[in-house]
Amino acid sequence: MHRISVALLIGMLFLPLGALGQSDPCTLMDLTVQTPITLQELPSLLVETLALPYGVSDLSSPQMKVNIWLKVLHRNQKANGEKLEIFFNKLPVLTLPANGWPTIWTDEGWHLLPVNVSVGEPIAGAIEIKSYTRTDVPDRKPTTILIGAVQLAGTELTGGPDQADTLKKAVYQSELTQSGLTIPGAYKITADGIAGEAQRYTARLGGIGAPRLSASVRFNAGVGAEGEGEGEGEGEGEGEGEGEGEGEGETGGPVNAFIQLRYGDEPLNGELQVTGFPSPYILGTNAFNVGGACVRVFDYIPDHMILMPFLPKVRVSVDPSFSSAFWMVDDFCLTYLSPALEMADPEWIGTLNLIPNGDFEAGSYPYVVESLSGSITCPTAHDIIKRVSDACHGNGAAVFRFRIADAQIASCDVERLAGKSTNATLVITGLNLSSITFVALVPETYAGRPFAEGNYIQLSPAGAPSFVGDMEEIRFPFHFGQPFNAASNGNVICTDGLASFEVAINGELKPGLLDACTTLIDTVPPALVIDTPGGVANACAGSPSICGVNRVFPDANWLMPAGWVPGQIDPDVTPKNAASFAVSDMHVYVNPGSRQDVPYSSADALSYDFLEMLVKARFVDVPPSQGGTSFPVTLSGFSAAAATPATPYVFPEGRPGTAQWNGTGVPATTVDSYTQTLVSPADMTVAWRVRMQRGSNADDWQTAFKLLASDRAGNQPDTASQNNIVVHWLYRTAARFSDKMQVRSDPPSAAWQLVGPKMPEAAPACRQLARFRIYRVEDNGTLTPLGQSEWLGDPLQGSTLLGGTAFQAILRNNIGVPLCLDIIGADESGNVQYVPANYSSAGLTVAHLSAAGIDYVLWVHGVENVAINTDIHVKLFTESGLKELNELELTGTLEKKNSFGYATRVPLPPFDRACEERINADVRFRVIVPTSGLSSVDPDNIRIFWKFYRDGALVASGLAQDNWAESARPFNLLVDLLRHDAVIVQNTEEMNTPPANLSNAWACMLPRDRFLARRPDACMYYNQLFTRLGDEGNPPLKENINADSNRRNEIFYTLTAQTVYKDASGYLFMDGTPARASFSIYASEAESMKLQDTPVREFSR
């Protein structure tokens, strides 16, 4: 809290309020509501009913008395048709015309009206008192009846009711349906003077007449411009709000002050001048005292304003030269209720009021203040309507001060820092704070400039001042979502920087009163400095950087290429993609726990499950800029130091001015150390040394994160457009030939790939590598090296040197000799493929290569080989099944009835035989494999890979054996190939390639109902030849051939076959030109329908 001097504060307490100046005073204003009110026409004779329920327990005897205590405040002598009626259980028991009412009823006090009633059958019911009173009486004094108590008893209760609050459950009904008016059965007004038990409720009948506008008014002269008076004092009311003391004021008083009641723009009477208060109102006629120096004034609404919407208003004129004078307005009412009730008992004031919150007890809603003098300094409804201890009635009133004294500021307080969208508040403490019109927030860029230029942000108070101890407090909230905002003059100005505040009192800026309060506004988030030039494949270089990784370096004996970054044995080198971080993600390739000690298939990443690395980044707090112009304002910057967090994914201690990672799929990561170093308050370098656990055995286990910092104002950048740092953790590798047949091509070549994924953007500095070695296979099976390549990033070509001799030359020198070519690989992180211990020793065999997981090719160079090929034959036939056939359980008997030979277009069986017959096919396959060179193949590893298509879409695939020989049984398409124990899949991806194990029987297909038909619904046996080819099913309806049905369309099928086998090394060979057989099945009914169609004639020239 920033406070002014004690001397100044003491001076504030004794400063003459009347001596303070003011600009642009607000002297004429209207207090009104937000929504117009439309008054309804009243019926000439108003019927009202007061109903009081009774129960069976209240009926003590067959003859009862209804005891009614009432009084008549006024009886209209000339009114016709007025009367009272009493009903008991819906039956009339008494009618009293008004001219027959006892005259005693109009006397003071309550009068008992006993009414005899017969109970009859004892059932619950109600006592109803119905009144008929006129609303159009010429003297505007309608008949008014008050009911103080009603009790049903066995006798006349001359001593008063023996039950308390007898009217509490009363229910009111009438023809008065004014919008916004709810009339209760009884009012919580004590019926004083009735003997017996206390009656705290009173009911009203009648008293409804011409609508009128009324208000309770009090004037206090206070201290005049040149005179002395009692002034203001603190009220003793409820302890909240202000009290308004009574004062005599200057003799003569202000001459320009008045109050006037208005309905719409029409005054209802003359101006209520303070000099002749309460003139022009006449006490007893349209004004009466209500206590506390308050006078209640009222006037009737003219007839021509009925049925039209108008705003009720109180017009107030004040004289600024009398600084402590004020008007008080209370209980502002628009009502049909006769003033006789209010005169009889002030507790009736405000009942049946059409103005919401007319007693001002519930705050300022729905009131507004309209300026009629053009002043911008008029108080708001919130300033005027307040809780006061000496209101005319209750605790709320509208207080119109003739002049608000200049504020005296004791202290101010505001947040030191305000970031983007921070909800900040300037709090001012002092006296007379209602006179503060606004506060000017002056940005750093415009400090010291003249206020007349208007380059400031105008702050408005959040509400009226509130009392805190002996002082007032007022709050001015503000927040900024961007650094450039519209000033009070309409200019767009930079609001970031060290802002100061100035205050406007009574519309005039008073510099220097809030010098103790400043706030640093910073809405621009800090930025990550990116200094990673393109072409550099070392993550240690530049910013951000990743260093100190617990990498496993390749053995120096491998002699990796000099420019290959993963092979550099240097702790300050971390392989990454070469693209700049400014344009692409940073992909970092690491290999802690590299398994170069075991074959690829035996490696386990989880045996070494943590990664260590040092992540560094530099951040700067950015000044605001617009149109290429930077504004050098004060920035919030960063914190000087911070404690080490448990994980890098949080701000240390949750403090602004620090940094963190932002990632998804966050692995278990701990921070061994955290440092942040400030080059300047707005320039910070942060370093995290972390230990991260691996989450799985995946070949490429990766985690991605972004780096961000928060400045001390709490601003954080939106990282959606920032590139990721992606750490790829690799731990094993192996190279494989892509196509072993290329070795025998002329010129020879050998394309290759590494097992597992290829790292993004790794080439060229971190590209994958492979090394080839060629051997002669000796008669005893050992391998004699003939040459070895350098590490290559491209396929092996005929011109590639292996030990100084071109690959193609080595082949020419070894025609007819069994040869072996192997391959080993190295990945982007520096992993090198495992090789056996005797890899460079005598006695190496193919078995050693296989056991080590090293891929190789065996062949005899220069010997002709027969190409892989495949044959397929398909014969269609009609198949019959006995009725007991259960195809799902493979029981029963199938019989071939009619063979179509090699016809490729056949019809469905006629519908009358569709239950017992279906179309099926015999299928034969033949495999053709090489007879020399690569022909040494295990028969168990040779299969037919078949695929089945329906209307061009792949629906099933599987493995089958050669059954070309006449002695072999042909495959039944629906039973042997499309069999029921096939693997069901939901898409075709799994059907495109054969499984790794060719020795297993295997088939997979889409769900059967997606490509196979069913027997017609008319078939008696559910499982009878259930699976069908073609568009089998229910035929078209003769009565509606357009209805959905089967047996319409011709269905086209294709069966393909490819020979597949694996050589001794496990490499898969596949026939590149599949054999193919196609056929179609049509419905005869559809063919006949087509023939019946009217032909279309075509002519051409």
C-alpha positions, 0 to 999 in steps of 0.5 A: 500500500502506497500512502501519502504523508500524515500531514496531508492526511490530517489536512484532508480531515479539516479541509472546508468542503465548500471551498473546493472547486468543480468543473462541469457540474451536474445540476439537472438530472432524472432518476428513472427506470429502464423499462416503461410501464403501461397502466391498465384501465380499471373496471368501474366496479372492482370485485375482490375476494379474500379466501381463508381455508379451514379444515374438518378439525375447525368444525366443532359443531353444526352451527358455527360463527365466522368472526371477522374484525374489520374497519372502514378507512373511507366509505364513498357515499355516492358509490352505487353497487358497493357491498360485502358478501360472505361465503361459507364453503361456496354458499352465500351466508351474508350480503351487506350493501354499503349503504347498510354498513354500520356507521361505527365501522368508520370509527377508530379501532377494529369492529367485530362482524359475527356471521352465523353459518351452518356446517352440514356435512363436515368437510374442508372448505374456505371462508370467502369475503367478497367486496364490490367497490368502485374505482371511478369515484369523482373525489378519487377517494375509493371505499377502503376496507381493512380486515384484521382477523378472521376466525371460525369458532363455535361462539362469538369471540367478543374477547378477540381471536384466540388464534394468532396470525389468522390471515397468514394463509389468506388468498387474494383474487380479483379482476385487477391484472396489471402486468408486473403486479402481484397482490398478496392475500394479506400484508405483513402489517400488524393489526394493532388494537385487536384484543386476544392473540397477536395478529401480525397480518392485515388484509385489504379490500377496496382502496383501489382507484386512480393511479398516482405517482408518489415519493417520500422527500427530504431536503437537507441544507447542510453547509451553505456557500458562506454559512455554517450548519451541522453538515454531514455526519455518520449514521448510526443505522446498520453500520454499513453505508452513510448517514445523512445528518440534519443541518440548518444551512444558509438562511434562504438556502439554494434558490435553484434546487427543486424536485418534480414528479414526472410521468414520461415527459409530462410533469404531474405538478409544479416544481418542489422548491427548497425555499417553500418546501413542500410547496406546491404540494398541500399537506393533507391533500397531496402531501403528508408527513411520514416522520424523520423530516420526510414529506410524502408527495403524490399526484395522479396520472392523467387519464390520457396517459393510461394504456400507453408506456411511459417512464416514471421519473423524479427530476432533481435540480441541485445548486453546486454552491451549497456543497453539503446540501442534498435531496433524499428520495425514498419509496418511489411508487406508481400505484392504484392504492388510495393514499388514505392507507398510507396516511393511516399507517406508513407501513402501507407505503410501497405496497402494490408498487409497480416500480421494481425496487421502489424502496431502494432496498435492493441496490441500484437496479433497475434505475438509471440517471439521465443528464439534462444539462449535458454534463458528463460528470453526473453521478450514476444510479450506483452512486446515488442509491445507497444504504443510509441509516436515516432513510425515510423508510427502511435502510435504502434511499436515493441521495442527490448531493448538491455537489460532490466534494473533491476527493482526498487520496490517502493511499493507493495500491496496484499490482507490480506486474500485469501480464497478458489478460491479467486482471489487475486493480488500482485501489484508492483509499481516502475521502469523498472518493465519489468525486473521482470521475476516472483514472488515467493509466499513462503508458511509459511511452507517453510519460510526461506528455500533456494530458490534453493529447489524450494518450492515456487509457481511461479507467472507470471504477468497478462501483461506488466507494465502500467504507473500510474503517474510517476511510473510503475505498474505490477500485479501478480494474484493468487488463490488457490482452495485447500491447497496443490499445485504443487511447481516450483520444481514439489513437492506438498506443503502446500500453506495455511498459512501466505505467503511471496513474493520474486521477480525474476529480469532478471531471478535472485531471489532477496530476501527481496524486497517484505518483506512488503507484506504478505497474509494469505491463508486459503482454508480449511473451518471451521467445526461444532463440533459434540459432541452428544453421542449416547443414549442421548435423550436430545437436550440440551446436547452436541453440537450442542444443542437446549435448552430453548424451550417454551415446555408445560410439562405434568401435574405432576398428570399423573405420567409419567414414570421416564425415559421418556424424554418428561415427564421431567419437566425441561427447560434444557431438550428438547426431541430428537432422541437418535442417535448421530448427527454424524450418523443421523439427529437430530430430536427434538420434541417440543410442544409449545401451546399444546392443552391438554385442548380440544378434538383432533378434536377441537384442533387448533395449530394456536391459539398459533403460535410461538416457542422459542428456544436457538440454540448453536453450536461450530465451529473450523477453521481446519488446512490443513492435508494430509495423516494423517499429520496436518500442523500447519499453521496460520489460518484466524479464526473467527471474534471477534463479530457480530451484531444480524441478522434479521434472522438466515438464513444469516451471520450477516451483511454479514461478513465472520467469522460468522455463519448462518443456511442453510435451505429449506422451511424457516419459518418466524423466527426472532433472539432475540439475537446472540452471538459468543464467541471465545475460541481462534481465531480458536474456536468459540461458537455461540448462536441464541435465535430465535422465529419461527412462525408455518406455518400450522395446520399440526399435525407434522409441521416441519422445517429442517436446517443445521449450518455452519460458514464462516471463515474470509477468506470467506471459507464455508463448503459444507453442502451436507453431513451434517445431518439436525436438524429437529424440529417437532412441535406437539400440539395434540395427541390421541390414537386409537385401531388398532384392537378392535376384539383382545380384545375378543381373547384368550389370549386377547390383544389390539394393538394401535397407535397414530393419526398422524405420528410417530416421527423418531427414538424416541424410547425408551426414547421418545417413544409414550405411551398409558394408558388403563382403564377397566370399568363395564357398569352398567344398567344405562349406567355409567362406573365403573372402574375395573382397570387402567394400567401404561403408556405403550409403547407396546400393552396391553396383557392379563398379563398386570396389570390394578390396580394390577390385570392382564387384563385376570384375570379381564375378567375371573371375569366378564364373561357375563358382559358388559365391556368397555376398553378405551385408552388415549395416549401421544406423543414424545413431551410430549403432553397428550391426553385430558380427560373430567373433570369427567374422574375420577369421578362417573357418567362417561358414554360412551357418555362422552368418545365419546364427548372427542374423547377417543377411547373405546371398548364395548363388553360382555365377554364370549358371542359367536359372529357370524363372519362378512361375505359376499356373492355375485352372478353374472349372465351374460346376453345379453342386448339390447338397442333401437336406441333412448337410450342415456346412458350418460343421462340415457334415453331410454330403456334396455331389457334383451334378453338372460341370460347365467345363472351362466356361467362364460365364454360368447361370445360377441354378433355377430358383425352384432348385436354389435350396438344393443347388449352388455354383462352385469351382474346382481349382488346381495350382502349379508351382514352377521354381528354378532348377539350378543356382538358387534352386536349392529349396526346401519343399516345405517352403514352397507354396501358392499364395492365392487371392480372391476378388469379387467385382474387382475388390480383394476379399480373401487370400491364403496359402495352398500347395501344388495340386496340378497332378491328375492324381491330386484332388482339386481344391473346392473353392467354397470348402477348401479355399474360402473355408470357415476356419479362416482368419477374419479381418476388417480390411485388406492390408493383412491379405496383401502379403503371405505370412512369414511361416510358409509351412503353416496352412493359412487363409484370411478373409473379410467377414463372409457376409460382405462377399458371399451370398446366402440361400433364399429365405424359402429354404427349410433348413437354415444351414442347407448350402448356406454359402453361395456364389453369385447374386443368390437369394430372394428373387424380384417380386412380380408385383413390385420389380423395383423392390430390393431383392437378389438374383438380379446382378451378374457377379464377376470373380477373379482368382490369382496365384503366385508361387512363393518360397524361401531360400536357405537364408530365409529370403522370400521369393515371389512370382512377379507375374501372378496367374489369373482365372476369371469367371462370372455368375448371372441370374437367368431371371435377370437375363429374361427381364433384359430381353423383354425390355423395349430395344433402343434403335440407333442409327449412324452414318 
